[in-house]
């Protein structure tokens, strides 16, 4: 076996696990791993990264309960122009769905 065989085997296992986690099958070609989920970060405080989809769900819940948008880690005010944040109509739709489910 070549000296780089273990590293190549580990890299292939990581790619296979990433494909399985994303629901994708084996790649038809190319060895590039799937791209990570889009992330955003706290621009006014700690600088921590968050998955954009998680931040969207979190911000909808915060806005639905009338609480201000702030970093989940350091509580600094979240920037309003973050493209990861849902648009107002998305928040309104989520609030309507929540009200319909509660009544």
Backbone atoms as SQL, in Angstrom:
CREATE TABLE atoms (id INTEGER PRIMARY KEY, chain TEXT, resi INTEGER, resn TEXT, atom TEXT, x REAL, y REAL, z REAL);
INSERT INTO atoms VALUES
  (1, 'A', 1, 'UNK', 'N', 0.826, -1.200, 0.000),
  (2, 'A', 1, 'UNK', 'CA', 0.000, 0.000, 0.000),
  (3, 'A', 1, 'UNK', 'C', 0.862, 1.253, 0.000),
  (4, 'A', 2, 'UNK', 'N', 0.371, 2.242, -0.649),
  (5, 'A', 2, 'UNK', 'CA', 1.089, 3.518, -0.700),
  (6, 'A', 2, 'UNK', 'C', 0.964, 4.228, 0.635),
  (7, 'A', 3, 'UNK', 'N', 1.932, 5.114, 0.909),
  (8, 'A', 3, 'UNK', 'CA', 1.920, 5.852, 2.169),
  (9, 'A', 3, 'UNK', 'C', 0.677, 6.710, 2.340),
  (10, 'A', 4, 'UNK', 'N', 0.086, 7.198, 1.232),
  (11, 'A', 4, 'UNK', 'CA', -1.078, 8.085, 1.332),
  (12, 'A', 4, 'UNK', 'C', -2.400, 7.314, 1.294),
  (13, 'A', 5, 'UNK', 'N', -2.351, 5.981, 1.280),
  (14, 'A', 5, 'UNK', 'CA', -3.581, 5.181, 1.212),
  (15, 'A', 5, 'UNK', 'C', -4.519, 5.449, 2.390),
  (16, 'A', 6, 'UNK', 'N', -4.027, 5.507, 3.641),
  (17, 'A', 6, 'UNK', 'CA', -4.965, 5.781, 4.751),
  (18, 'A', 6, 'UNK', 'C', -5.650, 7.139, 4.620),
  (19, 'A', 7, 'UNK', 'N', -4.893, 8.153, 4.217),
  (20, 'A', 7, 'UNK', 'CA', -5.499, 9.482, 4.082),
  (21, 'A', 7, 'UNK', 'C', -6.546, 9.497, 2.979),
  (22, 'A', 8, 'UNK', 'N', -6.280, 8.811, 1.877),
  (23, 'A', 8, 'UNK', 'CA', -7.247, 8.753, 0.785),
  (24, 'A', 8, 'UNK', 'C', -8.499, 8.006, 1.204),
  (25, 'A', 9, 'UNK', 'N', -8.331, 6.929, 1.961),
  (26, 'A', 9, 'UNK', 'CA', -9.489, 6.164, 2.440),
  (27, 'A', 9, 'UNK', 'C', -10.323, 6.992, 3.404),
  (28, 'A', 10, 'UNK', 'N', -9.655, 7.728, 4.287),
  (29, 'A', 10, 'UNK', 'CA', -10.374, 8.581, 5.237),
  (30, 'A', 10, 'UNK', 'C', -11.116, 9.685, 4.489),
  (31, 'A', 11, 'UNK', 'N', -10.466, 10.300, 3.510),
  (32, 'A', 11, 'UNK', 'CA', -11.112, 11.356, 2.737),
  (33, 'A', 11, 'UNK', 'C', -12.352, 10.827, 2.028),
  (34, 'A', 12, 'UNK', 'N', -12.283, 9.610, 1.471),
  (35, 'A', 12, 'UNK', 'CA', -13.450, 9.031, 0.795),
  (36, 'A', 12, 'UNK', 'C', -14.565, 8.733, 1.792),
  (37, 'A', 13, 'UNK', 'N', -14.227, 8.265, 2.986),
  (38, 'A', 13, 'UNK', 'CA', -15.240, 8.016, 4.016),
  (39, 'A', 13, 'UNK', 'C', -15.934, 9.315, 4.426),
  (40, 'A', 14, 'UNK', 'N', -15.162, 10.383, 4.554),
  (41, 'A', 14, 'UNK', 'CA', -15.742, 11.685, 4.907),
  (42, 'A', 14, 'UNK', 'C', -16.689, 12.151, 3.811),
  (43, 'A', 15, 'UNK', 'N', -16.282, 12.006, 2.543),
  (44, 'A', 15, 'UNK', 'CA', -17.152, 12.408, 1.430),
  (45, 'A', 15, 'UNK', 'C', -18.421, 11.568, 1.409),
  (46, 'A', 16, 'UNK', 'N', -18.297, 10.263, 1.624),
  (47, 'A', 16, 'UNK', 'CA', -19.474, 9.386, 1.625),
  (48, 'A', 16, 'UNK', 'C', -20.422, 9.749, 2.762),
  (49, 'A', 17, 'UNK', 'N', -19.877, 10.060, 3.927),
  (50, 'A', 17, 'UNK', 'CA', -20.721, 10.452, 5.060),
  (51, 'A', 17, 'UNK', 'C', -21.432, 11.768, 4.785),
  (52, 'A', 18, 'UNK', 'N', -20.739, 12.701, 4.158),
  (53, 'A', 18, 'UNK', 'CA', -21.359, 13.984, 3.822),
  (54, 'A', 18, 'UNK', 'C', -22.476, 13.790, 2.804),
  (55, 'A', 19, 'UNK', 'N', -22.247, 12.921, 1.802),
  (56, 'A', 19, 'UNK', 'CA', -23.300, 12.655, 0.817),
  (57, 'A', 19, 'UNK', 'C', -24.499, 12.002, 1.487),
  (58, 'A', 20, 'UNK', 'N', -24.255, 11.063, 2.380),
  (59, 'A', 20, 'UNK', 'CA', -25.351, 10.379, 3.068),
  (60, 'A', 20, 'UNK', 'C', -26.131, 11.358, 3.938),
  (61, 'A', 21, 'UNK', 'N', -25.440, 12.254, 4.620),
  (62, 'A', 21, 'UNK', 'CA', -26.105, 13.224, 5.481),
  (63, 'A', 21, 'UNK', 'C', -26.944, 14.211, 4.688),
  (64, 'A', 22, 'UNK', 'N', -26.505, 14.511, 3.459),
  (65, 'A', 22, 'UNK', 'CA', -27.248, 15.471, 2.646),
  (66, 'A', 22, 'UNK', 'C', -28.324, 14.804, 1.804),
  (67, 'A', 23, 'UNK', 'N', -28.383, 13.476, 1.836),
  (68, 'A', 23, 'UNK', 'CA', -29.379, 12.762, 1.055),
  (69, 'A', 23, 'UNK', 'C', -28.952, 12.506, -0.371),
  (70, 'A', 24, 'UNK', 'N', -27.754, 12.884, -0.715),
  (71, 'A', 24, 'UNK', 'CA', -27.261, 12.671, -2.074),
  (72, 'A', 24, 'UNK', 'C', -26.605, 11.304, -2.168),
  (73, 'A', 25, 'UNK', 'N', -26.693, 10.719, -3.318),
  (74, 'A', 25, 'UNK', 'CA', -26.051, 9.436, -3.534),
  (75, 'A', 25, 'UNK', 'C', -24.597, 9.622, -3.899),
  (76, 'A', 26, 'UNK', 'N', -23.945, 8.541, -4.294),
  (77, 'A', 26, 'UNK', 'CA', -22.553, 8.660, -4.720),
  (78, 'A', 26, 'UNK', 'C', -22.440, 9.625, -5.891),
  (79, 'A', 27, 'UNK', 'N', -21.363, 10.350, -5.910),
  (80, 'A', 27, 'UNK', 'CA', -21.210, 11.337, -6.982),
  (81, 'A', 27, 'UNK', 'C', -20.932, 10.636, -8.304),
  (82, 'A', 28, 'UNK', 'N', -21.493, 11.196, -9.360),
  (83, 'A', 28, 'UNK', 'CA', -21.316, 10.627, -10.688),
  (84, 'A', 28, 'UNK', 'C', -19.913, 10.902, -11.204),
  (85, 'A', 29, 'UNK', 'N', -19.307, 11.916, -10.722),
  (86, 'A', 29, 'UNK', 'CA', -17.966, 12.252, -11.177),
  (87, 'A', 29, 'UNK', 'C', -17.383, 13.316, -10.272),
  (88, 'A', 30, 'UNK', 'N', -16.116, 13.463, -10.292),
  (89, 'A', 30, 'UNK', 'CA', -15.462, 14.464, -9.471),
  (90, 'A', 30, 'UNK', 'C', -15.337, 13.999, -8.040),
  (91, 'A', 31, 'UNK', 'N', -14.308, 14.439, -7.393),
  (92, 'A', 31, 'UNK', 'CA', -14.054, 14.039, -6.025),
  (93, 'A', 31, 'UNK', 'C', -14.320, 15.150, -5.035),
  (94, 'A', 32, 'UNK', 'N', -14.923, 16.239, -5.464),
  (95, 'A', 32, 'UNK', 'CA', -15.093, 17.362, -4.564),
  (96, 'A', 32, 'UNK', 'C', -16.190, 17.063, -3.553),
  (97, 'A', 33, 'UNK', 'N', -15.945, 17.375, -2.280),
  (98, 'A', 33, 'UNK', 'CA', -16.964, 17.163, -1.256),
  (99, 'A', 33, 'UNK', 'C', -18.089, 18.167, -1.427),
  (100, 'A', 34, 'UNK', 'N', -19.278, 17.865, -0.895),
  (101, 'A', 34, 'UNK', 'CA', -20.374, 18.820, -1.014),
  (102, 'A', 34, 'UNK', 'C', -20.031, 20.107, -0.278),
  (103, 'A', 35, 'UNK', 'N', -20.577, 21.207, -0.761),
  (104, 'A', 35, 'UNK', 'CA', -20.296, 22.480, -0.114),
  (105, 'A', 35, 'UNK', 'C', -21.031, 22.541, 1.215),
  (106, 'A', 36, 'UNK', 'N', -20.455, 23.222, 2.199),
  (107, 'A', 36, 'UNK', 'CA', -21.106, 23.329, 3.503),
  (108, 'A', 36, 'UNK', 'C', -22.348, 24.205, 3.414),
  (109, 'A', 37, 'UNK', 'N', -23.235, 24.083, 4.395),
  (110, 'A', 37, 'UNK', 'CA', -24.422, 24.941, 4.362),
  (111, 'A', 37, 'UNK', 'C', -24.010, 26.402, 4.470),
  (112, 'A', 38, 'UNK', 'N', -24.786, 27.282, 3.856),
  (113, 'A', 38, 'UNK', 'CA', -24.442, 28.702, 3.945),
  (114, 'A', 38, 'UNK', 'C', -24.465, 29.156, 5.405),
  (115, 'A', 39, 'UNK', 'N', -23.515, 29.983, 5.726),
  (116, 'A', 39, 'UNK', 'CA', -23.414, 30.475, 7.097),
  (117, 'A', 39, 'UNK', 'C', -23.480, 31.993, 7.125),
  (118, 'A', 40, 'UNK', 'N', -23.744, 32.512, 8.303),
  (119, 'A', 40, 'UNK', 'CA', -23.706, 33.935, 8.558),
  (120, 'A', 40, 'UNK', 'C', -22.988, 34.108, 9.885),
  (121, 'A', 41, 'UNK', 'N', -22.689, 35.323, 10.254),
  (122, 'A', 41, 'UNK', 'CA', -21.939, 35.530, 11.493),
  (123, 'A', 41, 'UNK', 'C', -22.422, 36.768, 12.235),
  (124, 'A', 42, 'UNK', 'N', -22.071, 36.813, 13.509),
  (125, 'A', 42, 'UNK', 'CA', -22.386, 37.959, 14.358),
  (126, 'A', 42, 'UNK', 'C', -21.424, 39.087, 13.982),
  (127, 'A', 43, 'UNK', 'N', -21.948, 40.124, 13.372),
  (128, 'A', 43, 'UNK', 'CA', -21.107, 41.213, 12.887),
  (129, 'A', 43, 'UNK', 'C', -20.853, 42.290, 13.944),
  (130, 'A', 44, 'UNK', 'N', -21.643, 42.305, 15.019),
  (131, 'A', 44, 'UNK', 'CA', -21.511, 43.392, 15.994),
  (132, 'A', 44, 'UNK', 'C', -21.010, 42.930, 17.348),
  (133, 'A', 45, 'UNK', 'N', -20.621, 41.673, 17.456),
  (134, 'A', 45, 'UNK', 'CA', -20.195, 41.181, 18.760),
  (135, 'A', 45, 'UNK', 'C', -19.111, 40.136, 18.657),
  (136, 'A', 46, 'UNK', 'N', -19.490, 38.899, 18.905),
  (137, 'A', 46, 'UNK', 'CA', -18.512, 37.824, 19.055),
  (138, 'A', 46, 'UNK', 'C', -17.951, 37.285, 17.749),
  (139, 'A', 47, 'UNK', 'N', -18.627, 37.503, 16.615),
  (140, 'A', 47, 'UNK', 'CA', -18.136, 37.028, 15.333),
  (141, 'A', 47, 'UNK', 'C', -18.381, 35.552, 15.067),
  (142, 'A', 48, 'UNK', 'N', -19.133, 34.881, 15.933),
  (143, 'A', 48, 'UNK', 'CA', -19.386, 33.452, 15.743),
  (144, 'A', 48, 'UNK', 'C', -20.213, 33.202, 14.495),
  (145, 'A', 49, 'UNK', 'N', -20.000, 32.037, 13.893),
  (146, 'A', 49, 'UNK', 'CA', -20.738, 31.630, 12.703),
  (147, 'A', 49, 'UNK', 'C', -21.966, 30.822, 13.089),
  (148, 'A', 50, 'UNK', 'N', -23.017, 30.965, 12.285),
  (149, 'A', 50, 'UNK', 'CA', -24.254, 30.213, 12.474),
  (150, 'A', 50, 'UNK', 'C', -24.740, 29.748, 11.114),
  (151, 'A', 51, 'UNK', 'N', -25.340, 28.556, 11.053),
  (152, 'A', 51, 'UNK', 'CA', -25.968, 28.110, 9.810),
  (153, 'A', 51, 'UNK', 'C', -27.100, 29.073, 9.493),
  (154, 'A', 52, 'UNK', 'N', -27.179, 29.494, 8.254),
  (155, 'A', 52, 'UNK', 'CA', -28.201, 30.455, 7.847),
  (156, 'A', 52, 'UNK', 'C', -29.606, 29.913, 8.091),
  (157, 'A', 53, 'UNK', 'N', -29.844, 28.630, 7.790),
  (158, 'A', 53, 'UNK', 'CA', -31.184, 28.057, 7.983),
  (159, 'A', 53, 'UNK', 'C', -31.570, 28.056, 9.453),
  (160, 'A', 54, 'UNK', 'N', -30.632, 27.757, 10.328),
  (161, 'A', 54, 'UNK', 'CA', -30.914, 27.769, 11.773),
  (162, 'A', 54, 'UNK', 'C', -31.222, 29.193, 12.237),
  (163, 'A', 55, 'UNK', 'N', -30.438, 30.147, 11.754),
  (164, 'A', 55, 'UNK', 'CA', -30.653, 31.531, 12.146),
  (165, 'A', 55, 'UNK', 'C', -32.012, 32.030, 11.663),
  (166, 'A', 56, 'UNK', 'N', -32.430, 31.590, 10.473),
  (167, 'A', 56, 'UNK', 'CA', -33.744, 31.998, 9.950),
  (168, 'A', 56, 'UNK', 'C', -34.852, 31.518, 10.885),
  (169, 'A', 57, 'UNK', 'N', -34.804, 30.244, 11.267),
  (170, 'A', 57, 'UNK', 'CA', -35.836, 29.703, 12.165),
  (171, 'A', 57, 'UNK', 'C', -35.824, 30.432, 13.506),
  (172, 'A', 58, 'UNK', 'N', -34.634, 30.658, 14.015),
  (173, 'A', 58, 'UNK', 'CA', -34.492, 31.351, 15.286),
  (174, 'A', 58, 'UNK', 'C', -35.063, 32.771, 15.210),
  (175, 'A', 59, 'UNK', 'N', -34.753, 33.486, 14.131),
  (176, 'A', 59, 'UNK', 'CA', -35.213, 34.872, 14.017),
  (177, 'A', 59, 'UNK', 'C', -36.726, 34.952, 13.850),
  (178, 'A', 60, 'UNK', 'N', -37.321, 33.995, 13.152),
  (179, 'A', 60, 'UNK', 'CA', -38.790, 33.970, 13.025),
  (180, 'A', 60, 'UNK', 'C', -39.423, 33.783, 14.396),
  (181, 'A', 61, 'UNK', 'N', -38.878, 32.874, 15.183),
  (182, 'A', 61, 'UNK', 'CA', -39.410, 32.640, 16.533),
  (183, 'A', 61, 'UNK', 'C', -39.241, 33.879, 17.413),
  (184, 'A', 62, 'UNK', 'N', -38.092, 34.531, 17.322),
  (185, 'A', 62, 'UNK', 'CA', -37.860, 35.748, 18.119),
  (186, 'A', 62, 'UNK', 'C', -38.857, 36.838, 17.737),
  (187, 'A', 63, 'UNK', 'N', -39.031, 37.043, 16.436),
  (188, 'A', 63, 'UNK', 'CA', -39.927, 38.115, 15.991),
  (189, 'A', 63, 'UNK', 'C', -41.377, 37.784, 16.310),
  (190, 'A', 64, 'UNK', 'N', -41.742, 36.516, 16.237),
  (191, 'A', 64, 'UNK', 'CA', -43.124, 36.127, 16.527),
  (192, 'A', 64, 'UNK', 'C', -43.479, 36.371, 17.987),
  (193, 'A', 65, 'UNK', 'N', -42.495, 36.341, 18.864),
  (194, 'A', 65, 'UNK', 'CA', -42.744, 36.584, 20.286),
  (195, 'A', 65, 'UNK', 'C', -42.425, 38.017, 20.691),
  (196, 'A', 66, 'UNK', 'N', -42.121, 38.867, 19.700),
  (197, 'A', 66, 'UNK', 'CA', -41.891, 40.284, 19.965),
  (198, 'A', 66, 'UNK', 'C', -40.543, 40.601, 20.580),
  (199, 'A', 67, 'UNK', 'N', -39.614, 39.649, 20.528),
  (200, 'A', 67, 'UNK', 'CA', -38.295, 39.902, 21.112),
  (201, 'A', 67, 'UNK', 'C', -37.348, 40.422, 20.046),
  (202, 'A', 68, 'UNK', 'N', -36.366, 41.201, 20.470),
  (203, 'A', 68, 'UNK', 'CA', -35.431, 41.797, 19.519),
  (204, 'A', 68, 'UNK', 'C', -34.482, 40.742, 18.970),
  (205, 'A', 69, 'UNK', 'N', -33.967, 41.006, 17.775),
  (206, 'A', 69, 'UNK', 'CA', -33.010, 40.103, 17.151),
  (207, 'A', 69, 'UNK', 'C', -31.632, 40.388, 17.715),
  (208, 'A', 70, 'UNK', 'N', -31.055, 39.360, 18.310),
  (209, 'A', 70, 'UNK', 'CA', -29.727, 39.502, 18.880),
  (210, 'A', 70, 'UNK', 'C', -28.970, 38.199, 18.685),
  (211, 'A', 71, 'UNK', 'N', -27.667, 38.277, 18.791),
  (212, 'A', 71, 'UNK', 'CA', -26.822, 37.099, 18.620),
  (213, 'A', 71, 'UNK', 'C', -27.188, 36.063, 19.675),
  (214, 'A', 72, 'UNK', 'N', -27.409, 34.812, 19.267),
  (215, 'A', 72, 'UNK', 'CA', -27.727, 33.777, 20.250),
  (216, 'A', 72, 'UNK', 'C', -26.588, 33.517, 21.235),
  (217, 'A', 73, 'UNK', 'N', -25.361, 33.870, 20.869),
  (218, 'A', 73, 'UNK', 'CA', -24.215, 33.612, 21.740),
  (219, 'A', 73, 'UNK', 'C', -23.880, 34.779, 22.664),
  (220, 'A', 74, 'UNK', 'N', -23.753, 35.984, 22.098),
  (221, 'A', 74, 'UNK', 'CA', -23.286, 37.120, 22.906),
  (222, 'A', 74, 'UNK', 'C', -24.352, 38.174, 23.166),
  (223, 'A', 75, 'UNK', 'N', -25.505, 38.030, 22.541),
  (224, 'A', 75, 'UNK', 'CA', -26.655, 38.937, 22.707),
  (225, 'A', 75, 'UNK', 'C', -26.466, 40.322, 22.112),
  (226, 'A', 76, 'UNK', 'N', -25.452, 40.508, 21.273),
  (227, 'A', 76, 'UNK', 'CA', -25.301, 41.784, 20.563),
  (228, 'A', 76, 'UNK', 'C', -26.444, 41.904, 19.550),
  (229, 'A', 77, 'UNK', 'N', -26.863, 43.110, 19.252),
  (230, 'A', 77, 'UNK', 'CA', -27.929, 43.326, 18.272),
  (231, 'A', 77, 'UNK', 'C', -27.516, 42.720, 16.939),
  (232, 'A', 78, 'UNK', 'N', -28.438, 41.997, 16.310),
  (233, 'A', 78, 'UNK', 'CA', -28.143, 41.374, 15.008),
  (234, 'A', 78, 'UNK', 'C', -28.357, 42.401, 13.921),
  (235, 'A', 79, 'UNK', 'N', -27.521, 42.365, 12.888),
  (236, 'A', 79, 'UNK', 'CA', -27.658, 43.362, 11.828),
  (237, 'A', 79, 'UNK', 'C', -28.903, 43.070, 10.987),
  (238, 'A', 80, 'UNK', 'N', -29.688, 44.079, 10.761),
  (239, 'A', 80, 'UNK', 'CA', -30.956, 43.959, 10.042),
  (240, 'A', 80, 'UNK', 'C', -30.780, 43.646, 8.560),
  (241, 'A', 81, 'UNK', 'N', -29.619, 43.973, 7.989),
  (242, 'A', 81, 'UNK', 'CA', -29.422, 43.758, 6.560),
  (243, 'A', 81, 'UNK', 'C', -28.815, 42.383, 6.251),
  (244, 'A', 82, 'UNK', 'N', -28.767, 41.498, 7.218),
  (245, 'A', 82, 'UNK', 'CA', -28.205, 40.163, 6.995),
  (246, 'A', 82, 'UNK', 'C', -29.088, 39.394, 6.015),
  (247, 'A', 83, 'UNK', 'N', -28.532, 38.932, 4.894),
  (248, 'A', 83, 'UNK', 'CA', -29.352, 38.204, 3.913),
  (249, 'A', 83, 'UNK', 'C', -29.876, 36.877, 4.440),
  (250, 'A', 84, 'UNK', 'N', -29.342, 36.382, 5.543),
  (251, 'A', 84, 'UNK', 'CA', -29.840, 35.129, 6.127),
  (252, 'A', 84, 'UNK', 'C', -31.175, 35.332, 6.831),
  (253, 'A', 85, 'UNK', 'N', -31.480, 36.567, 7.195),
  (254, 'A', 85, 'UNK', 'CA', -32.740, 36.821, 7.894),
  (255, 'A', 85, 'UNK', 'C', -33.918, 36.707, 6.938),
  (256, 'A', 86, 'UNK', 'N', -35.053, 36.208, 7.438),
  (257, 'A', 86, 'UNK', 'CA', -36.236, 36.093, 6.578),
  (258, 'A', 86, 'UNK', 'C', -36.819, 37.469, 6.272),
  (259, 'A', 87, 'UNK', 'N', -37.471, 37.536, 5.142),
  (260, 'A', 87, 'UNK', 'CA', -38.161, 38.777, 4.775),
  (261, 'A', 87, 'UNK', 'C', -39.424, 38.912, 5.628),
  (262, 'A', 88, 'UNK', 'N', -39.959, 40.120, 5.723),
  (263, 'A', 88, 'UNK', 'CA', -41.135, 40.378, 6.554),
  (264, 'A', 88, 'UNK', 'C', -42.311, 39.479, 6.183),
  (265, 'A', 89, 'UNK', 'N', -42.501, 39.219, 4.883),
  (266, 'A', 89, 'UNK', 'CA', -43.634, 38.380, 4.473),
  (267, 'A', 89, 'UNK', 'C', -43.457, 36.929, 4.937),
  (268, 'A', 90, 'UNK', 'N', -42.210, 36.476, 5.041),
  (269, 'A', 90, 'UNK', 'CA', -41.972, 35.125, 5.555),
  (270, 'A', 90, 'UNK', 'C', -42.321, 35.042, 7.038),
  (271, 'A', 91, 'UNK', 'N', -42.005, 36.095, 7.775),
  (272, 'A', 91, 'UNK', 'CA', -42.332, 36.127, 9.199),
  (273, 'A', 91, 'UNK', 'C', -43.840, 36.181, 9.378),
  (274, 'A', 92, 'UNK', 'N', -44.519, 37.001, 8.574),
  (275, 'A', 92, 'UNK', 'CA', -45.973, 37.106, 8.661),
  (276, 'A', 92, 'UNK', 'C', -46.629, 35.762, 8.359),
  (277, 'A', 93, 'UNK', 'N', -46.145, 35.048, 7.358),
  (278, 'A', 93, 'UNK', 'CA', -46.701, 33.730, 7.019),
  (279, 'A', 93, 'UNK', 'C', -46.492, 32.747, 8.168),
  (280, 'A', 94, 'UNK', 'N', -45.314, 32.790, 8.805),
  (281, 'A', 94, 'UNK', 'CA', -45.055, 31.901, 9.933),
  (282, 'A', 94, 'UNK', 'C', -45.965, 32.227, 11.112),
  (283, 'A', 95, 'UNK', 'N', -46.205, 33.523, 11.356),
  (284, 'A', 95, 'UNK', 'CA', -47.100, 33.921, 12.440),
  (285, 'A', 95, 'UNK', 'C', -48.528, 33.462, 12.163),
  (286, 'A', 96, 'UNK', 'N', -48.985, 33.594, 10.906),
  (287, 'A', 96, 'UNK', 'CA', -50.330, 33.153, 10.560),
  (288, 'A', 96, 'UNK', 'C', -50.463, 31.650, 10.731),
  (289, 'A', 97, 'UNK', 'N', -49.462, 30.899, 10.328),
  (290, 'A', 97, 'UNK', 'CA', -49.497, 29.447, 10.468),
  (291, 'A', 97, 'UNK', 'C', -49.531, 29.063, 11.941),
  (292, 'A', 98, 'UNK', 'N', -48.781, 29.790, 12.761),
  (293, 'A', 98, 'UNK', 'CA', -48.766, 29.511, 14.202),
  (294, 'A', 98, 'UNK', 'C', -50.118, 29.815, 14.835),
  (295, 'A', 99, 'UNK', 'N', -50.715, 30.925, 14.436),
  (296, 'A', 99, 'UNK', 'CA', -52.037, 31.286, 14.964),
  (297, 'A', 99, 'UNK', 'C', -53.087, 30.275, 14.531),
  (298, 'A', 100, 'UNK', 'N', -53.027, 29.835, 13.294),
  (299, 'A', 100, 'UNK', 'CA', -53.998, 28.851, 12.779),
  (300, 'A', 100, 'UNK', 'C', -53.854, 27.531, 13.529),
  (301, 'A', 101, 'UNK', 'N', -52.635, 27.146, 13.832),
  (302, 'A', 101, 'UNK', 'CA', -52.408, 25.892, 14.547),
  (303, 'A', 101, 'UNK', 'C', -52.874, 25.982, 15.990),
  (304, 'A', 102, 'UNK', 'N', -52.813, 27.170, 16.560),
  (305, 'A', 102, 'UNK', 'CA', -53.207, 27.363, 17.953),
  (306, 'A', 102, 'UNK', 'C', -54.696, 27.526, 18.158),
  (307, 'A', 103, 'UNK', 'N', -55.457, 27.817, 17.105),
  (308, 'A', 103, 'UNK', 'CA', -56.890, 28.057, 17.276),
  (309, 'A', 103, 'UNK', 'C', -57.722, 26.858, 16.936);
